[in-house]
């Protein structure tokens, strides 16, 4: 007859074996997935595929090398990584074939919750479009946000589920509670499907609109009562599925910036801030209000306790 201790030992032994088997099976699946990914990249490299050199998001590859959004780091990444790994199926005269401009860019809304809306226009010569042989393209917009504002990742996920974007992610400082003086820059990468919308004369144009919700952080004190946050133009890319002589490749296109069609002034958000000269008065009034509130709470608690005690004595 088995004793309770023996039954308990056997149960623990079975659970231990099951856990070891589960962990081993998990490692096996992970290694198999990694091996298949490496095999896929090796096969793709034989057909000049540069997709495996990058993650799903461009900024994910960027933050593997850099930890800040400095302008020189961005430019070095574009030159050393993106331009260096340009798809070999692209024509050499791409800059003459495809150009991009941002003719319209404004802040929409009031208060501390606004939207930055942008119109992005691609220009391409129609007689040169056949050289690209693109079957499907996505527009990639990278918005580098200043320290005074942030994008809520949870809000962006709701927009993603509604189909506003095909993909979206926030990189950098994603802490939603920090004030401006303690926060760092962040970047939002937006992916949207691209399809030709109109043909104007001899120029083929693709125009899309992007609307990004933003929120203001608590700004530092300022004598003017406002803190100005300035937005530069976004980085814009095209990721296209290319085909040439039976070779398929996911290519990243970097259109040249058409300065003639882009707006020249940057977008500025004037965020209300506390006035430095009022800091002493506000602190004194806040301390006085907090002290009076605390005193009232204490007195109310004492009075309520005494009243309850008297009622209990009367009932007894």
C-alpha positions in Angstrom: 0.0 0.0 0.0 1.4 3.4 -1.0 1.9 5.9 1.7 0.8 9.5 1.4 4.5 10.6 1.3 5.2 8.2 -1.5 2.2 9.4 -3.5 3.3 13.0 -3.0 6.8 12.2 -4.1 5.6 10.6 -7.3 3.3 13.5 -8.0 6.2 16.0 -7.6 8.4 13.7 -9.8 5.8 13.7 -12.6 5.4 17.5 -12.4 9.2 18.0 -12.5 9.5 15.7 -15.6 6.7 17.6 -17.3 8.3 21.0 -16.6 11.7 19.8 -17.9 10.0 18.4 -21.1 8.1 21.7 -21.6 11.3 23.8 -21.2 13.2 21.6 -23.6 10.4 21.7 -26.1 10.3 25.5 -25.9 14.0 25.8 -26.5 13.6 23.4 -29.5 10.9 25.6 -31.0 12.9 28.7 -30.5 16.1 27.3 -32.1 14.0 25.9 -35.0 12.5 29.3 -35.5 15.9 31.0 -35.4 17.3 28.5 -37.8 14.4 28.9 -40.2 14.8 32.7 -40.0 18.6 32.4 -40.7 17.8 30.1 -43.6 15.3 32.5 -45.0 17.7 35.3 -44.8 20.5 33.3 -46.4 18.1 32.3 -49.3 17.1 35.9 -49.6 20.6 37.1 -49.7 21.3 34.9 -52.7 18.7 37.0 -54.5 20.1 40.3 -53.2 17.5 40.8 -50.6 18.3 43.5 -48.0 15.2 43.0 -46.0 16.9 40.7 -43.4 19.3 43.4 -42.4 16.5 45.4 -40.8 13.7 44.7 -38.4 10.0 45.3 -39.0 10.5 48.9 -38.0 13.4 51.1 -39.2 13.7 52.7 -35.8 14.1 49.3 -34.2 17.2 48.8 -36.2 18.3 52.4 -35.3 18.0 51.9 -31.6 20.1 48.8 -31.8 23.0 51.1 -32.6 22.1 54.4 -31.0 20.5 55.4 -27.7 19.4 58.9 -28.6 17.7 60.8 -31.5 20.5 63.2 -32.2 20.5 64.6 -35.7 24.0 63.4 -36.5 23.1 59.9 -35.4 20.1 59.9 -37.7 22.1 61.0 -40.6 24.9 58.5 -40.0 22.3 55.7 -39.7 20.7 56.8 -43.0 24.1 57.0 -44.8 25.8 54.0 -43.3 22.9 51.6 -42.9 20.0 52.5 -45.2 21.8 53.9 -48.2 24.6 51.3 -47.9 22.0 48.5 -48.0 20.0 49.9 -50.8 18.2 47.2 -52.9 20.1 46.2 -56.0 17.0 46.0 -58.1 16.4 49.7 -57.8 17.5 51.9 -60.8 20.6 54.1 -60.3 18.7 57.2 -61.2 16.1 56.8 -58.5 16.5 60.3 -57.2 15.3 61.6 -60.6 12.4 59.2 -60.7 10.9 59.7 -57.3 10.7 62.8 -55.1 8.7 63.6 -52.0 7.3 66.9 -50.6 5.2 67.9 -47.6 3.0 70.7 -48.9 0.7 70.8 -45.9 1.4 70.3 -42.2 -0.6 71.8 -39.3 -1.5 71.3 -35.7 -5.2 70.5 -35.2 -7.2 70.9 -32.0 -7.0 72.9 -28.8 -5.5 72.5 -25.3 -2.9 69.8 -24.4 -4.3 67.1 -26.7 -3.8 67.8 -30.4 -3.1 66.2 -33.8 -0.3 66.9 -36.2 -1.7 66.4 -39.7 0.5 66.1 -42.7 -0.1 65.8 -46.4 2.7 63.8 -48.1 3.1 63.9 -51.9 5.2 61.6 -54.1 6.2 62.7 -57.6 7.3 60.3 -60.3 7.7 60.5 -64.0 5.1 58.1 -65.6 7.5 56.9 -68.3 9.9 55.8 -65.6 7.5 54.0 -63.3 7.9 50.7 -65.2 11.6 50.7 -64.1 10.6 50.1 -60.5 8.4 47.0 -61.1 6.9 47.4 -57.7 4.0 45.1 -56.8 3.1 46.5 -53.4 4.4 49.5 -51.4 4.1 50.9 -47.9 4.8 54.5 -46.9 6.9 54.7 -43.8 6.7 58.0 -41.9 9.1 58.6 -39.0 8.0 61.5 -36.7 10.8 62.7 -34.3 9.0 64.3 -31.4 10.6 67.0 -29.2 10.8 66.5 -25.5 7.7 68.6 -24.8 5.2 66.2 -26.4 4.6 62.5 -26.5 2.4 60.0 -28.4 0.4 57.5 -26.4 1.2 53.9 -27.5 -2.1 52.6 -26.2 -4.0 55.3 -28.2 -2.0 54.4 -31.4 -2.9 50.7 -30.9 -6.6 51.6 -31.0 -6.0 53.5 -34.3 -4.1 50.4 -35.6 -7.1 48.1 -34.7 -9.4 50.5 -36.6 -7.3 50.3 -39.7 -6.0 53.9 -39.7 -2.4 52.6 -39.9 -1.1 49.3 -41.1 1.6 49.4 -38.4 2.7 51.9 -35.8 5.1 51.9 -32.9 6.7 54.4 -30.5 10.5 54.3 -29.8 12.7 56.2 -27.4 11.2 57.7 -24.2 7.8 56.2 -23.8 7.2 57.3 -20.2 3.9 59.1 -20.3 4.1 60.7 -16.8 7.4 62.6 -17.0 7.5 66.4 -17.4 9.5 68.0 -20.2 12.6 68.6 -18.0 12.9 64.9 -17.2 12.0 63.4 -20.5 13.9 62.6 -23.7 13.0 62.6 -27.3 10.8 59.9 -28.8 10.0 58.8 -32.4 6.8 57.4 -33.9 7.1 55.2 -36.9 3.9 54.9 -39.0 3.3 52.4 -41.9 0.5 53.1 -44.4 -0.5 51.3 -47.6 0.3 53.2 -50.8 -1.6 53.2 -54.0 -1.6 55.7 -56.9 -4.5 58.1 -56.5 -4.3 60.5 -59.5 -2.4 61.3 -62.6 -1.9 65.0 -63.3 -0.5 65.9 -66.7 2.8 64.2 -67.3 3.6 63.7 -63.6 2.3 60.7 -61.6 1.5 61.7 -58.1 0.7 59.7 -55.0 -0.7 61.7 -52.1 -1.5 60.5 -48.6 -2.6 62.1 -45.4 -1.3 61.2 -41.9 -2.9 62.3 -38.7 -0.9 61.6 -35.5 -2.5 62.3 -32.0 -0.1 64.0 -29.6 -0.1 65.1 -26.0 1.8 67.9 -24.2 4.0 67.2 -21.3 4.2 69.5 -18.3 6.5 72.3 -19.5 9.1 74.1 -17.4 8.4 77.5 -15.8 8.8 80.4 -18.2 8.5 84.2 -17.8 6.3 84.5 -20.9 3.8 81.8 -19.7 4.3 79.6 -22.7 6.8 77.0 -23.8 7.3 76.6 -27.5 7.8 73.1 -29.1 9.0 73.0 -32.7 8.4 70.1 -35.1 10.7 69.4 -38.0 9.7 67.6 -41.2 9.4 63.8 -40.9 11.6 61.2 -42.5 9.7 59.5 -45.3 10.5 56.1 -47.0 8.8 53.7 -49.3 9.1 49.9 -48.7 8.2 48.1 -51.9 8.0 44.4 -53.0 10.1 44.3 -56.1 10.5 41.6 -58.8 13.2 41.3 -61.5 14.0 38.2 -63.5 12.2 36.0 -61.1 14.0 37.5 -58.0 11.7 39.0 -55.3 13.0 41.6 -53.0 11.7 43.9 -50.3 13.3 47.2 -51.1 13.6 50.4 -49.1 13.3 53.5 -51.2 14.4 56.9 -50.0 12.9 59.6 -52.2 14.7 62.8 -52.6 13.2 65.8 -50.8 11.5 68.2 -53.2 12.1 71.5 -51.4 10.1 73.5 -54.0 6.9 71.6 -53.0 7.4 71.5 -49.2 6.5 74.1 -46.7 9.5 76.2 -45.5 8.4 77.0 -41.9 8.3 74.4 -39.1 5.2 73.7 -37.0 5.3 75.3 -33.5 3.1 74.3 -30.6 2.8 77.0 -27.9 2.1 75.1 -24.7 0.9 77.1 -21.6 3.3 77.0 -18.7 3.6 78.4 -15.2 5.1 81.9 -14.9 8.4 81.8 -12.9 7.5 85.0 -11.0 4.3 83.4 -9.6 6.0 80.3 -8.3 6.4 81.6 -4.7 2.7 82.7 -4.5 1.4 79.5 -6.0 3.5 77.4 -3.6 2.3 79.4 -0.6 -1.3 79.2 -1.6 -1.0 75.5 -2.3 0.7 74.8 1.0 -2.0 76.8 2.9 -4.9 75.0 1.1 -3.3 71.6 1.8 -2.8 72.5 5.4 -6.4 73.7 5.9 -7.7 70.6 4.1 -5.7 68.3 6.3 -6.9 70.1 9.5 -10.5 69.9 8.4 -10.1 66.1 7.7 -8.6 65.6 11.2 -11.3 67.7 13.0 -14.0 65.9 11.0 -12.6 62.5 12.0 -12.4 63.5 15.7 -15.9 64.9 15.7 -17.4 61.8 13.9 -15.6 59.5 16.4 -16.9 61.4 19.4 -20.5 61.5 18.0 -20.4 57.8 17.3 -19.1 57.1 20.8 -21.9 59.2 22.4 -24.6 57.4 20.3 -23.2 54.0 21.4 -23.3 55.1 25.1 -26.9 56.3 24.8 -28.0 53.1 23.1 -26.3 51.0 25.8 
